[in-house]
């Protein structure tokens, strides 16, 4: 089954470009488009996309509020891939904290666009560039550090989380730690449960905000 994608951006040219890039792939299908975040929830319920490619800044409802609304009101919500112009935009980080699964720069090459959609659809986290890691560190707090302490991760879970924060997928982590991919998958599930994280991206955010992982 192809990955079903909903495009949300107030610029028709951006939507058209993304559609061309994605529909050139046999395993990706664009099922709909919207010009504002306010239209996302009804379209998600109607079209049941696997991934929503969501612009951050839109006139009526921005991508942050739209992300919160989808995750709050839709049963079995799709993955949210935020589309942005600048990787150090605080709006992007707020969208990630709101529950978005990753982000895509509008200047990305076609291969990067396709890879981002596939990774997010599979539940993998996207590599956080230095600018976003720095923003995460700025949002650090005593509460985040306390939550990480209470999680009581095992030594192996800590190692897996550090590699997750570097953007590694399960196979890459397995190779690095010389264990099976299923073992890594089990560790990832345990990490998410202990941190109360929705997905890998949220776990990585927790790692940076708590200071468990350095942005450098």
C-alpha positions, 0 to 999 in steps of 0.5 A: 500500500502506498503512503497516503499524503495530505498536502497543507500549504497556503502557497499553491506553487509549493503544493504543486511542487510537492505533489510532483515530487511525491507522485513520481514515486510508486509508493507515495500517493497524494490524496488531497490538498488544503490551503490552511490548517483550519481545513485539516481535520475534516480532510484527515477524517475524510481522506485518512492520510498516513502523513500530513505535510503541514506548513508552519505559517498559514493565515487562519490556523497555523501548523502548530495549532493544526497539529495540536487539533489533529492529535487532540481530536482525531482517533488514530491520527496521521503522522505530521511532517512540518514544512518550513523555510528556516530550520531555526524557526521557533515555530518549527520547534513549537510544532515538534513540541506540539506533536509533529513527527519531523520537519522538511525544509522547503528548499529540500531536494526531491530525494530528501522530500521523499525520504522524509515522507517515508521515514515519518510514515515508518515511525522513524525520527528525522535527524535534528540539525544543530539549529533545532538541537540548540532550540531544544536545549533552550527549552530545557527545564528542571521539570524535563530533567526530573521527568528524565530521572523518573524514567529510570532508563536502563544503561542499554536504553540510554545508549539507544536514546542517544543514538536516536537523538543522532537520527539513527534508525533501528537498523543503524542502532542495531549495527552500532550496538551489535544487537538484533533489530528486534532488540532495538525495537523493544528498547525503543518501545520501552523508552517511549513508554517510560518517557510518556512519549508519543513517538521517537521525535518526542523522545528525542525532544525530551532527551535534549530538553532534559540535558540528557543529550547535548546539542553539540 
